[in-house]
Each structure stands twice: as C-alpha cells, then as structure tokens.
Amino acid sequence: MLMIHIKKYYEGITAEEIETVVYNSLEISPVHIHKDKKAHKDALLTLGEEIVTHIHGHKMPVVNYSQEPATQKVAAEH
C-alpha cells in the first residue's frame, strides 16, 4: 500500500483532510518514475511525518476496558 493510500483511507474514515503542504511543495508522487530515489524517499518521509503529525494533533477518544470477566458467554466454534 502506498503512503498516499493511507492518507486517503484515513481521510475517508474520519472525514478530515490531512494538510500536506510540505509534501505538495516537493511536487513528486509515486508515478514520477523519472525522479531519483532520494527525492522519492524524502517525499515519502515528509508525507509520513505530516500524516503522523495530523493524527497526533487529533486526540482519539480513550476506550476504557474493564478488568472484570464478561458475564455473558461468547459463542465459539470448535
């Protein structure tokens, strides 16, 4: 999966747009096969950083789990 697909997936499930100003300024995408390997690596790391920064800036709700055993039986196949 390409990093850009991860960005689009996150945007699709959260309805939030991830701003990628620095990545966009590099003017490189995975289909630019004429660019050198370092340019692609820099773009990938930049995009990843912008995605992570966005996600960390939007606190997800904390889910509290109970330490107590479940009171209902769970169906299981044997």
C-alpha positions as a LaTeX table, in Angstrom:
\begin{tabular}{lrrr}
\hline
Residue & $x$ (\AA) & $y$ (\AA) & $z$ (\AA) \\
\hline
Met1 & 0.00 & 0.00 & 0.00 \\
Leu2 & 1.30 & 3.42 & $-0.86$ \\
Met3 & 1.55 & 6.10 & 1.82 \\
Ile4 & $-0.83$ & 8.27 & $-0.20$ \\
His5 & $-3.41$ & 5.45 & 0.08 \\
Ile6 & $-3.04$ & 5.51 & 3.86 \\
Lys7 & $-3.70$ & 9.26 & 3.78 \\
Lys8 & $-6.79$ & 8.82 & 1.61 \\
Tyr9 & $-8.07$ & 5.93 & 3.76 \\
Tyr10 & $-7.71$ & 7.99 & 6.96 \\
Glu11 & $-9.46$ & 10.94 & 5.33 \\
Gly12 & $-12.26$ & 8.65 & 4.18 \\
Ile13 & $-12.97$ & 7.11 & 7.59 \\
Thr14 & $-12.63$ & 10.34 & 9.58 \\
Ala15 & $-13.96$ & 12.91 & 7.09 \\
Glu16 & $-10.90$ & 15.04 & 7.97 \\
Glu17 & $-8.48$ & 16.40 & 5.41 \\
Ile18 & $-4.79$ & 15.96 & 6.17 \\
Glu19 & $-2.91$ & 19.08 & 5.10 \\
Thr20 & 0.27 & 18.11 & 3.26 \\
Val21 & 1.76 & 21.50 & 2.45 \\
Val22 & 5.41 & 20.41 & 2.57 \\
Tyr23 & 4.76 & 17.17 & 0.65 \\
Asn24 & 2.84 & 19.05 & $-2.03$ \\
Ser25 & 5.66 & 21.60 & $-2.35$ \\
Leu26 & 8.07 & 18.78 & $-3.28$ \\
Glu27 & 5.99 & 18.20 & $-6.43$ \\
Ile28 & 6.66 & 14.46 & $-6.52$ \\
Ser29 & 4.32 & 11.50 & $-6.49$ \\
Pro30 & 4.79 & 7.71 & $-6.75$ \\
Val31 & 4.11 & 7.85 & $-10.50$ \\
His32 & 7.05 & 10.18 & $-11.18$ \\
Ile33 & 9.44 & 7.43 & $-12.23$ \\
His34 & 11.92 & 9.90 & $-13.71$ \\
Lys35 & 12.75 & 11.33 & $-10.26$ \\
Asp36 & 15.70 & 9.88 & $-8.35$ \\
Lys37 & 15.44 & 7.52 & $-5.38$ \\
Lys38 & 16.43 & 10.16 & $-2.82$ \\
Ala39 & 13.66 & 12.51 & $-3.97$ \\
His40 & 11.10 & 9.72 & $-3.56$ \\
Lys41 & 12.50 & 8.80 & $-0.14$ \\
Asp42 & 12.36 & 12.41 & 1.03 \\
Ala43 & 8.78 & 12.75 & $-0.24$ \\
Leu44 & 7.73 & 9.52 & 1.48 \\
Leu45 & 9.24 & 10.55 & 4.81 \\
Thr46 & 7.72 & 14.03 & 4.54 \\
Leu47 & 4.26 & 12.66 & 3.78 \\
Gly48 & 4.54 & 10.19 & 6.66 \\
Glu49 & 5.56 & 12.95 & 9.05 \\
Glu50 & 2.62 & 15.12 & 8.01 \\
Ile51 & 0.16 & 12.23 & 8.43 \\
Val52 & 1.51 & 11.33 & 11.89 \\
Thr53 & 1.55 & 14.97 & 12.99 \\
His54 & $-2.09$ & 15.35 & 11.94 \\
Ile55 & $-3.18$ & 12.17 & 13.74 \\
His56 & $-1.32$ & 13.09 & 16.93 \\
Gly57 & $-2.94$ & 16.52 & 16.86 \\
His58 & $-6.42$ & 14.99 & 16.86 \\
Lys59 & $-6.84$ & 13.07 & 20.09 \\
Met60 & $-8.86$ & 9.93 & 19.63 \\
Pro61 & $-11.33$ & 9.04 & 22.39 \\
Val62 & $-9.90$ & 6.82 & 25.10 \\
Val63 & $-11.55$ & 3.43 & 25.37 \\
Asn64 & $-11.68$ & 2.06 & 28.90 \\
Tyr65 & $-11.70$ & $-1.71$ & 29.25 \\
Ser66 & $-13.00$ & $-3.47$ & 32.31 \\
Gln67 & $-10.74$ & $-5.90$ & 34.17 \\
Glu68 & $-13.81$ & $-7.86$ & 35.26 \\
Pro69 & $-14.67$ & $-11.06$ & 33.42 \\
Ala70 & $-17.58$ & $-10.96$ & 30.98 \\
Thr71 & $-20.92$ & $-12.00$ & 32.40 \\
Gln72 & $-22.20$ & $-13.46$ & 29.14 \\
Lys73 & $-20.82$ & $-16.48$ & 27.35 \\
Val74 & $-19.35$ & $-15.99$ & 23.93 \\
Ala75 & $-20.24$ & $-18.44$ & 21.16 \\
Ala76 & $-17.20$ & $-20.22$ & 19.78 \\
Glu77 & $-16.75$ & $-22.77$ & 17.03 \\
His78 & $-14.85$ & $-25.95$ & 17.77 \\
\hline
\end{tabular}
